[in-house]
Amino acid sequence: MDVGDLVEIHTEGTKYTGTIMPSLDENTIVIKMTNGYNVGISKEKIKKIEIIEKGEQPKYELPPLKISKDPNLKNISILSTGGTVASRVDYKTGAVHPAFTADDLIRAVPELLEVANIKGKAILNILSENMTPKYWKMIAEEIKKEIENGADGIVIAHGTDTMHYTAAALSFMIDAEVPIIMVGAQRSSDRPSSDSALNLISAVKAATEPIKGVYVVMHGEMNDSFCYLHEGLKVRKLHSSRRDAFKSVNTIPVAKIDPFTKEIEYLREPKKQKNGKNVSINTNLEEKVALIKIYPGIDKEIFKFYVDKGYKGIVIEGTGLGHTPETIFDGIKYAVENDVLVAMTTQTINGRVNMNVYSNGRELQKLGVIGCEDMLPEVALVKMMYLLGNYDLEEAKKLICKNLVGEIKQNQMIL
């Protein structure tokens, strides 16, 4: 049997039917079952294998689609960085390919033609955990090119695990009069429960709206009923596998999108476009910035390690209102005395830092730690990279707790 063959595998008392997938373990056979899930079966447990159908690859390429632009629709550029939102699986090789020519996209999700004129381009093909600041800069440069070439809106297809980091980075690096929409999928397109098509349709619809800024579009609930438009600086992945994994934090979503009717209900005021398609980018980032999560027993030497390695900034993900154990005060002091910018966020996700309530917070402020209000730790990390890449230390200290592009919501309480 070969990869791509449809087989029936018999074990003691169980039968599995599916397509043979590649396996890195020579002692295991992996098949994709008809329900879309993969299963690995130990060869020593297999009693019998029957080949139901040999897998065949097409011996031709699909002809290009002949689609003319609709002058009544906006022009949307979809840029792929990888992930599963609009990819296709080659069962013969097991590879997941980015489906990001315009033809690929339209064949996969023909409903897009009802929403916009589509241009597709793959700029990266990486797992989102491999995203780096270098790639953020590349994405920003590609966005600028597309807008200058006439795009009315941008959609960035991205793996979900680090999508909120990229959304934050683009929010600081890009100033544009068009919407920039991040979109991902929790379930791959070859699974019956995939959320990729509806997320993509909703993202393209959002990209046609007269708004600006960076947003994230994902399922609003487990069912296929609607998607949410989240502000890129106020969203986080809060579940490892649910389709509604992304939630707005310390605020509500900007809008609710129906991918079937293509209607948008705004839940709060978005950033409105001005005339023109002006775009500018600033990709100066200081990459030697660390995010340190506080936990019981943390060693002060962690701070000294980063300082001695030449790091310029440290974001602390503190407990409660912004606290750390007193046992690491010396490590924090060492960082501040060596001209390292040290800022405080909270690991509670919801809520905000207030370092004036308890003595611990007040002592940390005396050491030079700066509170970051209601900024998410990931956003504070990216903001610190941006500030230290463009300002001197004293100016960065002043700006880290100031709202620049919507990363801080003043005096807002979410019940």
C-alpha positions in Angstrom: 0.0 0.0 0.0 1.1 3.6 -0.6 0.4 7.0 0.8 -3.0 8.1 -0.6 -4.5 4.7 -0.7 -8.0 4.1 0.8 -7.7 1.1 3.2 -9.5 -0.9 5.8 -7.4 -1.8 8.8 -8.5 -4.6 11.1 -7.2 -4.9 14.7 -8.5 -7.1 17.5 -12.2 -6.3 17.6 -11.9 -2.9 15.7 -12.0 -1.8 12.1 -10.6 1.5 10.8 -11.3 2.9 7.3 -9.3 5.8 5.9 -6.6 7.2 3.7 -3.0 6.4 4.3 -1.0 9.4 5.5 2.8 9.7 5.9 4.2 8.6 9.3 7.5 9.5 10.8 7.3 6.4 13.0 8.1 3.2 11.0 6.1 1.2 13.6 2.9 3.1 13.2 0.4 3.5 10.3 -1.4 6.8 10.2 -4.7 7.1 8.3 -7.2 10.0 7.9 -10.6 8.6 8.6 -13.8 9.7 6.8 -14.7 11.9 9.8 -11.6 14.0 9.1 -9.6 12.9 12.2 -6.2 11.2 11.9 -5.5 8.0 13.9 -2.2 6.2 14.4 -2.3 2.4 14.6 0.6 0.4 15.9 1.7 -2.2 13.3 1.9 -4.9 15.9 -1.8 -4.6 16.7 -2.9 -4.9 13.0 -4.4 -8.2 12.0 -5.2 -7.4 8.4 -5.1 -4.6 5.9 -7.3 -4.4 2.8 -6.8 -1.8 0.0 -10.2 -0.5 -1.0 -9.0 1.9 -3.6 -5.5 2.9 -4.9 -4.8 6.6 -4.6 -4.2 8.4 -7.8 -2.8 11.9 -8.4 -4.2 14.1 -11.2 -1.9 14.0 -14.2 -2.9 17.5 -15.2 -3.1 21.0 -13.8 -6.5 22.7 -13.4 -7.0 25.3 -16.0 -7.0 29.0 -14.8 -10.3 30.4 -13.9 -11.7 33.1 -16.2 -13.1 35.7 -13.8 -13.5 39.3 -14.6 -13.4 42.0 -11.9 -16.7 43.3 -10.7 -16.4 47.1 -10.7 -19.0 47.3 -7.9 -16.9 45.2 -5.5 -13.8 46.2 -3.6 -10.4 44.8 -4.3 -9.1 42.7 -1.4 -5.6 41.2 -1.1 -5.3 38.0 0.9 -1.8 37.3 2.1 -0.9 33.9 3.5 1.7 33.3 6.2 0.7 29.6 6.7 -1.8 28.0 9.0 -4.9 26.0 8.1 -7.4 28.7 7.2 -7.2 28.2 3.4 -4.8 25.3 2.9 -5.3 22.0 1.0 -4.0 18.6 1.9 -2.2 16.4 -0.6 -3.0 12.9 0.6 -0.3 11.4 -1.7 2.5 13.2 -0.1 0.8 14.2 3.2 1.9 17.8 2.7 -0.3 20.8 3.5 -0.1 23.3 0.8 -1.0 27.0 1.0 -4.0 27.5 -1.3 -3.2 31.1 -2.0 -3.4 31.9 -5.6 -6.6 33.7 -6.3 -7.8 30.6 -8.3 -7.1 28.3 -5.3 -9.0 30.5 -3.0 -12.1 30.9 -5.2 -12.2 27.1 -5.9 -12.0 26.4 -2.2 -14.4 29.2 -1.1 -16.5 30.4 -4.2 -18.6 32.5 -1.9 -15.8 35.0 -1.8 -16.8 36.2 -5.3 -20.0 37.6 -3.8 -18.0 39.7 -1.4 -15.0 41.2 -3.2 -12.5 40.9 -6.1 -9.8 38.6 -4.7 -6.1 38.6 -5.1 -4.2 35.9 -3.3 -0.5 35.6 -2.5 1.5 33.3 -0.2 4.3 35.3 1.5 5.3 32.7 4.1 4.4 29.1 4.8 5.3 28.5 8.4 3.7 27.2 11.6 2.6 30.1 13.7 4.9 29.0 16.6 7.8 29.8 14.3 6.7 33.4 13.8 9.5 35.9 14.5 9.9 39.8 14.5 11.7 39.4 11.2 8.6 37.9 9.7 6.4 40.7 11.2 8.6 43.2 9.3 8.1 41.2 6.1 4.4 41.1 6.5 4.2 44.9 7.1 6.2 45.5 3.9 4.0 43.2 1.9 0.9 45.0 3.2 2.3 48.3 2.2 3.0 47.1 -1.3 -0.6 45.7 -1.7 -2.2 49.0 -0.5 0.0 51.0 -2.8 -1.0 48.7 -5.7 -4.7 49.4 -5.1 -6.0 47.1 -2.4 -9.0 48.4 -0.6 -8.4 46.0 2.3 -6.0 43.4 3.5 -6.6 39.9 4.9 -3.8 38.1 6.6 -4.2 34.3 6.9 -2.2 33.2 10.0 -1.9 30.2 12.3 -3.9 30.8 15.5 -1.3 30.1 18.1 0.6 33.5 17.8 -1.9 35.4 15.7 -2.5 37.9 18.5 1.2 38.7 18.7 1.3 39.5 15.0 -1.9 41.6 15.2 -0.2 43.7 18.0 3.0 44.0 16.0 1.2 45.2 12.8 -0.9 47.6 14.9 2.2 49.4 16.0 4.2 49.2 12.8 1.5 50.2 10.2 -0.5 53.4 9.8 -3.0 52.8 7.0 -6.4 54.0 5.9 -7.6 50.5 5.1 -8.7 47.6 7.2 -6.1 44.9 8.0 -7.9 41.7 9.0 -6.1 38.7 10.6 -7.9 35.4 10.2 -7.1 31.8 11.2 -8.8 28.5 11.6 -9.0 26.1 14.6 -10.0 23.1 12.5 -8.2 22.3 9.2 -10.1 22.5 5.9 -10.1 18.7 5.4 -12.2 18.2 8.6 -16.0 18.3 8.6 -15.9 20.7 11.6 -13.6 23.1 9.8 -14.2 26.8 10.6 -11.9 28.0 7.8 -14.4 28.9 5.1 -16.7 30.9 7.3 -13.9 32.7 9.0 -12.4 33.6 5.7 -15.7 34.8 4.2 -16.2 37.0 7.3 -12.7 38.3 7.2 -13.0 39.4 3.6 -16.3 41.0 4.3 -14.7 43.0 7.2 -11.9 44.0 4.8 -14.5 45.7 2.6 -15.8 47.9 5.4 -15.0 51.7 5.7 -12.8 51.1 8.7 -9.1 51.2 9.4 -6.8 49.5 11.9 -5.8 45.9 12.6 -8.4 43.3 13.6 -8.9 39.6 14.2 -11.8 37.7 12.8 -12.7 34.2 14.2 -15.8 32.2 15.2 -18.0 33.9 17.7 -19.3 30.6 19.2 -18.9 26.9 18.7 -21.7 26.7 16.2 -21.5 28.0 12.6 -23.7 31.0 13.2 -21.5 34.1 13.3 -17.9 35.5 13.6 -16.6 38.3 15.7 -14.4 41.2 14.6 -12.0 41.8 17.4 -9.7 44.7 17.9 -6.1 43.5 17.2 -4.7 44.9 20.4 -7.4 43.6 22.7 -7.8 40.0 21.6 -6.3 36.7 22.8 -6.5 33.0 22.1 -8.2 31.6 25.3 -8.7 28.0 24.3 -6.5 25.5 22.7 -9.0 23.9 20.4 -12.5 25.4 20.5 -13.6 27.2 17.4 -14.5 30.3 19.4 -11.0 30.3 21.0 -10.5 34.1 20.5 -12.0 36.5 22.9 -11.9 40.3 23.3 -10.2 41.2 26.6 -11.2 44.1 28.7 -13.6 45.2 26.0 -16.3 43.8 23.7 -15.8 42.8 20.1 -16.1 45.5 17.5 -18.7 43.8 15.4 -20.6 40.6 14.7 -20.5 39.2 11.2 -22.9 36.8 9.6 -21.0 34.8 7.0 -24.2 33.6 5.3 -26.0 36.9 4.8 -22.8 39.0 4.7 -24.3 41.4 7.2 -22.3 43.2 9.9 -23.7 44.5 13.2 -21.3 46.9 14.9 -21.2 46.5 18.7 -19.1 49.6 19.2 -17.6 52.4 17.2 -14.6 51.2 15.0 -11.8 53.4 13.7 -13.3 55.2 10.6 -11.4 55.7 7.4 -10.5 59.1 6.1 -10.2 59.8 2.4 -7.4 58.2 0.4 -5.3 55.1 0.9 -2.3 56.5 2.7 0.0 54.0 4.2 3.3 54.2 6.1 5.2 51.6 8.1 7.9 51.7 10.7 9.6 48.3 11.2 12.2 49.3 13.7 12.0 46.8 16.5 14.4 46.0 19.4 14.2 42.2 19.5 16.1 41.8 22.8 13.0 42.1 24.9 11.9 39.3 27.3 8.5 38.3 28.8 8.9 36.8 32.3 5.9 35.1 34.0 5.9 35.3 37.8 5.5 32.0 39.7 6.1 30.8 43.2 9.8 30.1 43.7 11.0 32.2 40.7 14.7 32.9 41.0 16.1 36.5 40.8 18.9 35.2 38.6 16.5 35.0 35.7 16.5 38.8 35.5 20.3 38.9 35.8 20.6 36.3 33.0 18.7 38.5 30.6 20.5 41.7 31.6 23.9 40.0 31.2 22.8 38.7 27.7 22.3 42.3 26.6 18.5 42.5 26.8 17.1 46.1 26.7 13.7 45.5 28.1 11.7 43.1 30.3 7.9 42.7 30.6 6.8 41.1 33.8 3.6 39.1 33.8 2.9 39.6 37.5 0.3 38.3 39.8 -2.9 40.1 40.7 -2.7 43.9 40.4 1.0 43.7 39.4 3.1 42.0 42.0 6.2 39.8 42.3 7.8 37.9 45.2 10.1 40.2 47.3 12.8 37.6 46.8 13.4 38.8 43.2 13.5 42.5 44.0 17.3 42.4 43.8 17.1 40.9 40.3 14.7 43.6 39.2 16.9 46.3 40.8 19.9 44.9 38.9 18.0 45.2 35.6 16.8 48.8 36.2 20.3 49.9 37.3 21.7 48.5 34.1 19.4 50.6 31.9 16.9 47.9 31.2 13.3 49.0 30.8 11.1 46.9 33.2 7.3 47.1 32.9 4.5 45.3 34.7 1.4 43.5 33.3 -1.0 41.1 35.0 -1.3 37.3 34.3 -5.0 37.4 35.2 -5.8 38.4 31.5 -8.9 40.4 32.4 -8.5 43.5 34.6 -5.7 46.0 34.8 -2.5 46.7 36.8 -2.7 49.0 39.8 0.5 49.1 41.7 -0.7 51.7 44.2 -3.0 49.5 46.1 -0.6 47.2 48.0 2.9 47.8 49.4 4.4 45.2 47.1 3.3 47.2 44.1 4.5 50.5 45.6 7.9 49.0 46.3 8.2 47.7 42.8 7.5 51.2 41.5 10.2 52.6 43.7 12.6 50.1 42.1 11.6 51.6 38.7 9.0 49.1 37.4 6.3 50.8 35.3 2.7 49.6 35.3 1.1 48.9 31.9 -2.6 49.5 32.8 -4.8 47.0 31.0 -2.4 46.0 28.3 -2.1 42.3 27.6 1.4 40.9 28.3 1.8 40.0 24.7 0.9 43.5 23.6 3.2 45.0 26.1 6.0 42.8 24.8 5.5 44.0 21.2 5.0 47.6 22.3 8.3 47.6 24.2 10.1 46.2 21.1 8.6 49.0 19.1 9.5 51.7 21.6 13.0 50.6 22.2 13.5 50.3 18.5 12.5 54.0 17.9 13.1 56.0 21.1 15.8 56.4 23.7 15.3 54.8 27.1 13.9 57.8 28.9 11.3 58.5 26.2 10.4 54.8 26.1 9.7 54.9 29.8 7.3 57.7 29.3 5.5 56.1 26.5 5.2 52.5 27.7 2.2 53.3 29.9 0.6 55.9 27.4 -2.0 54.9 24.9 -0.5 55.2 21.4 -2.8 53.1 19.0 -5.6 51.7 21.2 -3.6 49.3 23.4 -4.8 50.9 26.6 -8.5 51.5 27.5 -8.8 54.2 30.2 -11.1 53.6 33.2 -13.1 50.9 31.4 -14.7 48.2 33.5 -16.0 45.0 31.9 -18.3 43.0 34.2 
